Amino acid sequence: MSSVLLYSIIFTQICILLAMLFCTIRLVIGPSAQDRILALDTLWMCTMLEALMMGIRYANDLYF
C-alpha cells in the first residue's frame, strides 16, 4: 500500500472517530428525542464507514 493511501485512510479514520464522538455527545445530551434519534442513526452510519475503512486498510475481506 502506498504511503499516500495509508495516510489518507488514517486521516479518514480519525475524522470518522471524531464524528462518532460528536454523535455520542449529541446522543447523551440532545435536547429532544428527534436529536437523539438522528445522532443514533448517524452513529450507526459512522460505525459502518469505520468498518469499511478498516477493511481497506488491512486488506481483509472480514470487514466487508
One Martini backbone bead per residue (centre of mass of N, CA, C, O) as a GRO file, in nm:
protein
   64
    1MET     BB    1   0.098   0.036   0.022
    2SER     BB    2   0.075   0.350  -0.002
    3SER     BB    3   0.138   0.631   0.180
    4VAL     BB    4  -0.100   0.807   0.087
    5LEU     BB    5  -0.322   0.602   0.147
    6LEU     BB    6  -0.260   0.559   0.445
    7TYR     BB    7  -0.295   0.857   0.536
    8SER     BB    8  -0.588   0.888   0.435
    9ILE     BB    9  -0.710   0.663   0.610
   10ILE     BB   10  -0.627   0.777   0.884
   11PHE     BB   11  -0.773   1.048   0.851
   12THR     BB   12  -1.054   0.924   0.812
   13GLN     BB   13  -1.067   0.775   1.084
   14ILE     BB   14  -1.045   1.027   1.259
   15CYS     BB   15  -1.298   1.170   1.150
   16ILE     BB   16  -1.498   0.947   1.228
   17LEU     BB   17  -1.435   0.946   1.533
   18LEU     BB   18  -1.519   1.239   1.575
   19ALA     BB   19  -1.811   1.201   1.482
   20MET     BB   20  -1.877   0.988   1.700
   21LEU     BB   21  -1.834   1.174   1.941
   22PHE     BB   22  -2.051   1.386   1.866
   23CYS     BB   23  -2.287   1.182   1.859
   24THR     BB   24  -2.264   1.093   2.154
   25ILE     BB   25  -2.315   1.367   2.278
   26ARG     BB   26  -2.596   1.409   2.143
   27LEU     BB   27  -2.722   1.151   2.266
   28VAL     BB   28  -2.694   1.242   2.568
   29ILE     BB   29  -2.767   1.587   2.533
   30GLY     BB   30  -3.015   1.602   2.387
   31PRO     BB   31  -3.302   1.802   2.375
   32SER     BB   32  -3.431   1.579   2.187
   33ALA     BB   33  -3.550   1.298   2.035
   34GLN     BB   34  -3.467   1.371   1.745
   35ASP     BB   35  -3.165   1.413   1.804
   36ARG     BB   36  -3.111   1.125   1.909
   37ILE     BB   37  -3.194   0.972   1.653
   38LEU     BB   38  -2.995   1.109   1.459
   39ALA     BB   39  -2.739   1.029   1.618
   40LEU     BB   40  -2.781   0.722   1.597
   41ASP     BB   41  -2.782   0.705   1.288
   42THR     BB   42  -2.500   0.834   1.247
   43LEU     BB   43  -2.344   0.631   1.420
   44TRP     BB   44  -2.405   0.385   1.244
   45MET     BB   45  -2.272   0.496   0.985
   46CYS     BB   46  -1.988   0.534   1.109
   47THR     BB   47  -1.943   0.236   1.176
   48MET     BB   48  -1.953   0.134   0.884
   49LEU     BB   49  -1.719   0.312   0.780
   50GLU     BB   50  -1.504   0.200   0.970
   51ALA     BB   51  -1.515  -0.091   0.866
   52LEU     BB   52  -1.438  -0.019   0.576
   53MET     BB   53  -1.161   0.111   0.642
   54MET     BB   54  -1.039  -0.143   0.769
   55GLY     BB   55  -1.060  -0.319   0.516
   56ILE     BB   56  -0.871  -0.142   0.345
   57ARG     BB   57  -0.622  -0.126   0.531
   58TYR     BB   58  -0.602  -0.464   0.581
   59ALA     BB   59  -0.704  -0.640   0.346
   60ASN     BB   60  -0.999  -0.753   0.452
   61ASP     BB   61  -1.298  -0.939   0.414
   62LEU     BB   62  -1.430  -0.931   0.700
   63TYR     BB   63  -1.528  -0.618   0.690
   64PHE     BB   64  -1.730  -0.669   0.432
   0.00000   0.00000   0.00000
